[in-house]
Amino acid sequence: MSKNFAMTGVGGYVAVRHLRAIQNTGNRLLAAVDPCDSVGILDRFSTEVSYFREFERFDRHIEKLRRGPKRERIDYVSICSPNYLHDAHIRFALRVGAHAICEKPLVLNPWNVDMLQELAQEHGARIYTVLQLRAHPSILALKRAVENSTTKRKHQVELTYITTRGKWYLISWKGNVEQSGGLATNIGIHFFDVLIWIFGEVQYQEVHYSSPYKMAGYLNLKNAEVKWYLSIDQNDLDMCPVQRKGATYRSITVDDSQLEFSNGFEELHTVVYKDILAGRGFSPCDARASIELTHNIRNSFPTGLNSISHPFLERVLDDRQISVHS
């Protein structure tokens, strides 16, 4: 039997992956909200979706459905709204009797996780977080390789993620640290999640460089030492060692063996949705460690370039002669 969905933030970048996942799993979207009305993409999936620009009217509509016939009630709310609204929209989903499926980050601050878990228990509902990289074939292969490794020393890991963004990025809510959590939270949290998932809990971390365009730092995990570099600066693609197509470079190097996985992302949300609808899926507990880490990164003072910095950072500082604390 198909399930009924509602969606917040349907005009956003990631919403199309949720729309596709809802369709691919044989379910239907009944209602959506976004203050930006550039939502013509809805017609690719259905012309019957009730769309609202004002959250208050959306709220009223969902409440009306809740009090109507059971076949029209909302079973799941997919949350694709800006990061700082996630916890409020999760609470809304629980209040209207629905399960919540929330994009990353689940919340910006780790103490909000406990509150949401308590509310979920009170309402008898579930909160699911989208950790789609855990379903990526290359990541699963890496996890199996690490689990089967016989080495007794810590793995040496480099994480590099460069994804081009235009001038609009910093003008939007994504450029506001209080609303997005900054680069480590907004674009890095999935990668930090899988690193912790594969290599174990964080024992120590430090930030070497931080600016609105790029960040770099170091993690000491239970079974790995990680040098990481995140950037939205297109110029940084020139430092990448392989030929690329497009404007994104994702790479994890483990003990000098490179895992380049810039492709294979289109259907991961469908995999996540299938798991959720089958009674599995990732909970707030699964997301806690990466939320704690990115919160700590956000509140760390950069120490500057040192011997354990990501190699890209030295090149950036040398080539552009920018301040480490800019």
C-alpha positions as CSV (number, residue, x, y, z in Angstrom):
1,M,0.0,0.0,0.0
2,S,1.4,3.4,-1.0
3,K,2.2,6.0,1.7
4,N,1.4,9.7,1.7
5,F,4.2,12.3,1.9
6,A,4.4,16.0,2.5
7,M,7.6,18.0,1.9
8,T,9.2,21.2,3.3
9,G,11.7,23.0,1.2
10,V,10.5,21.6,-2.1
11,G,12.1,24.4,-4.0
12,G,15.6,23.6,-2.7
13,Y,18.6,22.0,-4.3
14,V,18.2,18.5,-2.7
15,A,14.4,18.3,-3.0
16,V,14.5,16.7,-6.4
17,R,16.3,13.6,-5.0
18,H,13.5,13.2,-2.5
19,L,10.8,13.7,-5.1
20,R,12.4,11.0,-7.2
21,A,12.7,8.7,-4.2
22,I,9.1,9.1,-3.3
23,Q,8.1,8.3,-6.9
24,N,10.6,5.4,-7.3
25,T,9.2,3.7,-4.2
26,G,5.6,3.9,-5.4
27,N,4.4,6.5,-3.0
28,R,2.7,9.9,-3.5
29,L,3.4,13.5,-2.5
30,L,0.2,15.2,-1.4
31,A,1.5,18.6,-0.1
32,A,4.6,20.8,-0.2
33,V,5.8,24.1,1.1
34,D,8.5,26.6,0.1
35,P,8.6,30.4,0.3
36,C,10.2,30.4,-3.1
37,D,7.6,29.6,-5.7
38,S,10.0,28.3,-8.4
39,V,8.6,24.8,-7.9
40,G,7.6,23.9,-11.5
41,I,9.7,20.7,-11.0
42,L,6.7,19.3,-9.2
43,D,5.0,18.8,-12.5
44,R,7.6,16.2,-13.4
45,F,6.2,14.0,-10.6
46,S,2.6,15.0,-10.1
47,T,0.2,17.8,-11.0
48,E,-1.9,17.1,-7.9
49,V,0.4,18.3,-5.2
50,S,-1.1,21.0,-2.9
51,Y,1.6,23.7,-2.8
52,F,2.0,26.5,-0.3
53,R,4.3,29.4,0.0
54,E,3.4,30.1,3.7
55,F,4.2,27.5,6.3
56,E,1.2,28.5,8.3
57,R,-1.2,27.6,5.5
58,F,0.7,24.3,4.9
59,D,0.4,23.5,8.6
60,R,-3.3,24.1,8.5
61,H,-3.7,21.9,5.4
62,I,-1.8,19.0,6.9
63,E,-3.8,19.3,10.1
64,K,-7.0,19.2,8.1
65,L,-5.8,16.0,6.4
66,R,-5.0,14.5,9.8
67,R,-8.5,15.0,10.9
68,G,-10.0,13.6,7.7
69,P,-10.1,10.1,6.1
70,K,-7.2,7.8,7.0
71,R,-6.3,7.3,3.4
72,E,-5.5,11.0,3.0
73,R,-3.4,11.5,6.2
74,I,0.3,12.2,5.9
75,D,2.5,9.3,6.8
76,Y,5.9,10.9,6.3
77,V,7.2,14.5,6.1
78,S,10.4,14.8,4.0
79,I,12.4,17.8,5.3
80,C,14.5,19.6,2.7
81,S,14.4,23.1,4.2
82,P,17.4,25.2,5.4
83,N,19.4,23.5,8.1
84,Y,18.4,25.8,10.9
85,L,14.7,24.9,10.4
86,H,15.2,21.2,10.5
87,D,14.5,20.6,14.2
88,A,11.3,22.8,14.0
89,H,10.0,20.9,10.9
90,I,10.8,17.6,12.6
91,R,8.7,18.7,15.6
92,F,5.9,19.7,13.1
93,A,6.0,16.2,11.5
94,L,5.7,14.5,14.9
95,R,2.9,16.8,16.0
96,V,0.8,16.0,12.9
97,G,1.2,12.2,13.4
98,A,3.8,11.6,10.8
99,H,7.3,10.1,10.7
100,A,10.1,12.6,9.7
101,I,12.7,12.0,7.0
102,C,15.3,14.8,7.4
103,E,18.1,15.8,5.2
104,K,21.6,16.5,6.6
105,P,22.3,17.9,9.1
106,L,19.6,16.5,11.3
107,V,20.2,19.5,13.6
108,L,23.0,22.0,14.0
109,N,23.7,21.4,17.7
110,P,24.2,18.0,19.5
111,W,21.9,18.8,22.4
112,N,18.9,19.1,20.1
113,V,19.2,15.4,19.3
114,D,18.1,14.4,22.8
115,M,15.1,16.6,22.7
116,L,13.9,15.2,19.4
117,Q,14.3,11.6,20.5
118,E,12.2,12.4,23.6
119,L,9.5,13.9,21.4
120,A,9.5,11.0,19.0
121,Q,8.9,8.6,21.9
122,E,6.1,10.8,23.2
123,H,4.4,10.9,19.8
124,G,5.1,7.2,18.9
125,A,6.8,8.2,15.7
126,R,10.2,7.8,14.1
127,I,12.8,10.3,13.0
128,Y,15.0,9.2,10.1
129,T,18.1,11.0,8.9
130,V,19.5,10.8,5.4
131,L,23.0,9.4,5.5
132,Q,23.1,8.3,1.8
133,L,26.9,8.0,1.5
134,R,26.6,4.9,3.7
135,A,24.8,3.3,0.8
136,H,27.4,4.3,-1.9
137,P,29.0,1.1,-3.3
138,S,32.6,2.6,-3.1
139,I,32.1,3.6,0.6
140,L,30.7,0.1,1.4
141,A,33.7,-1.5,-0.3
142,L,36.0,0.7,1.7
143,K,34.3,-0.2,5.0
144,R,34.6,-4.0,4.2
145,A,38.3,-3.5,3.3
146,V,39.0,-1.7,6.6
147,E,37.1,-4.3,8.6
148,N,39.1,-7.1,6.9
149,S,42.5,-5.3,7.3
150,T,45.0,-6.9,9.5
151,T,47.2,-3.8,10.1
152,K,47.6,-2.8,13.7
153,R,48.6,0.8,13.0
154,K,46.2,3.6,12.3
155,H,45.2,4.1,8.6
156,Q,46.4,7.3,7.0
157,V,43.5,9.1,5.3
158,E,43.1,12.2,3.2
159,L,39.6,13.5,2.5
160,T,39.3,16.1,-0.3
161,Y,35.9,17.5,-1.3
162,I,35.7,20.4,-3.7
163,T,32.3,21.4,-5.0
164,T,32.0,24.6,-7.0
165,R,29.5,27.2,-5.9
166,G,28.8,30.6,-7.4
167,K,28.5,34.0,-5.7
168,W,24.9,33.2,-4.7
169,Y,26.1,30.7,-2.2
170,L,27.4,33.1,0.4
171,I,24.5,35.5,-0.1
172,S,22.0,32.8,0.6
173,W,21.2,31.2,4.0
174,K,24.1,28.7,3.2
175,G,26.6,31.5,3.7
176,N,25.2,32.3,7.1
177,V,27.0,30.2,9.7
178,E,24.1,30.5,12.2
179,Q,21.7,29.1,9.6
180,S,23.8,26.6,7.8
181,G,26.5,25.7,10.3
182,G,29.2,26.6,7.8
183,L,31.1,24.5,5.3
184,A,31.9,21.6,7.7
185,T,28.3,21.2,8.5
186,N,26.6,22.0,5.2
187,I,28.9,20.2,2.7
188,G,31.2,18.1,4.9
189,I,29.0,16.3,7.4
190,H,28.2,13.3,5.2
191,F,31.9,12.7,4.7
192,F,32.7,13.1,8.4
193,D,29.8,10.7,9.1
194,V,31.2,7.9,6.9
195,L,34.8,8.4,8.2
196,I,33.5,7.9,11.8
197,W,31.3,5.0,10.7
198,I,34.3,3.3,9.0
199,F,37.2,4.2,11.3
200,G,35.7,4.7,14.7
201,E,35.0,7.5,17.2
202,V,36.8,10.9,17.3
203,Q,39.6,11.0,19.8
204,Y,41.0,14.5,18.8
205,Q,40.4,17.1,16.2
206,E,41.9,20.4,15.2
207,V,41.1,23.0,12.5
208,H,44.0,24.4,10.5
209,Y,42.2,26.9,8.3
210,S,38.7,28.4,8.0
211,S,37.1,30.8,5.7
212,P,33.7,31.1,4.0
213,Y,35.2,29.4,0.9
214,K,37.3,26.6,2.3
215,M,38.3,24.7,5.5
216,A,41.0,22.3,6.4
217,G,41.9,20.3,9.5
218,Y,42.9,17.0,11.1
219,L,41.0,14.2,12.9
220,N,42.4,11.5,15.0
221,L,39.9,8.7,14.9
222,K,40.1,5.3,16.7
223,N,41.6,3.6,13.7
224,A,42.7,6.4,11.4
225,E,44.4,9.8,11.2
226,V,42.6,12.0,8.8
227,K,43.7,15.2,6.9
228,W,40.7,16.9,5.5
229,Y,40.0,19.7,3.0
230,L,36.6,21.2,2.0
231,S,36.2,23.9,-0.6
232,I,33.6,25.7,-2.7
233,D,36.3,27.5,-4.7
234,Q,36.4,26.5,-8.3
235,N,40.1,27.5,-8.5
236,D,40.9,24.6,-6.2
237,L,39.9,22.1,-8.8
238,D,43.2,22.9,-10.5
239,M,45.0,21.1,-7.7
240,C,43.2,17.8,-8.3
241,P,45.4,15.1,-9.7
242,V,43.0,13.6,-12.2
243,Q,41.0,14.8,-15.2
244,R,37.5,15.7,-14.2
245,K,34.2,16.3,-15.9
246,G,31.9,18.7,-14.1
247,A,32.6,21.0,-11.1
248,T,32.9,18.5,-8.2
249,Y,35.8,16.4,-6.9
250,R,35.4,13.9,-4.1
251,S,38.3,11.8,-3.0
252,I,39.2,9.6,0.0
253,T,42.7,8.3,0.1
254,V,43.5,5.5,2.5
255,D,47.1,4.4,3.0
256,D,48.0,5.9,-0.5
257,S,45.2,4.0,-2.2
258,Q,42.7,6.5,-3.7
259,L,39.0,6.1,-3.7
260,E,37.6,8.6,-6.2
261,F,33.8,8.6,-6.1
262,S,32.6,11.7,-7.9
263,N,29.8,9.6,-9.5
264,G,27.1,7.2,-8.3
265,F,25.0,9.7,-6.2
266,E,21.8,10.0,-8.2
267,E,19.9,7.0,-6.8
268,L,21.2,6.9,-3.2
269,H,18.1,8.7,-1.8
270,T,15.9,6.0,-3.3
271,V,18.0,3.3,-1.5
272,V,17.6,5.3,1.7
273,Y,13.8,5.6,1.2
274,K,13.5,1.8,0.5
275,D,15.3,1.1,3.8
276,I,13.0,3.5,5.7
277,L,9.9,2.0,4.2
278,A,11.1,-1.5,5.1
279,G,11.3,-0.5,8.8
280,R,15.1,0.2,8.8
281,G,16.8,3.6,8.1
282,F,19.1,5.7,10.1
283,S,18.1,7.3,13.5
284,P,19.2,10.4,15.3
285,C,21.6,8.2,17.2
286,D,23.4,7.4,14.0
287,A,23.9,11.1,13.2
288,R,25.0,12.2,16.7
289,A,28.8,11.7,16.3
290,S,29.0,13.8,13.1
291,I,26.8,16.5,14.6
292,E,29.1,16.7,17.6
293,L,32.2,16.8,15.4
294,T,30.9,19.6,13.1
295,H,29.7,21.6,16.1
296,N,33.2,21.3,17.6
297,I,34.8,22.3,14.2
298,R,32.5,25.3,13.9
299,N,33.6,26.5,17.3
300,S,37.4,25.8,17.0
301,F,40.0,28.5,16.4
302,P,42.3,27.7,13.4
303,T,45.7,26.7,14.5
304,G,47.4,27.3,11.2
305,L,49.4,25.2,8.8
306,N,51.5,22.5,10.3
307,S,53.0,19.0,9.6
308,I,49.7,17.2,9.7
309,S,47.8,19.6,7.5
310,H,46.2,18.5,4.2
311,P,48.7,19.0,1.3
312,F,46.3,21.3,-0.6
313,L,46.4,23.8,2.3
314,E,50.1,24.6,1.9
315,R,49.6,25.1,-1.9
316,V,46.7,27.4,-1.3
317,L,48.5,29.5,1.2
318,D,51.7,29.6,-0.9
319,D,49.9,30.4,-4.2
320,R,47.5,33.1,-2.9
321,Q,49.4,34.4,0.1
322,I,46.2,34.5,2.2
323,S,46.1,34.8,5.9
324,V,45.6,31.5,7.9
325,H,43.1,33.3,10.1
326,S,41.1,35.1,7.3
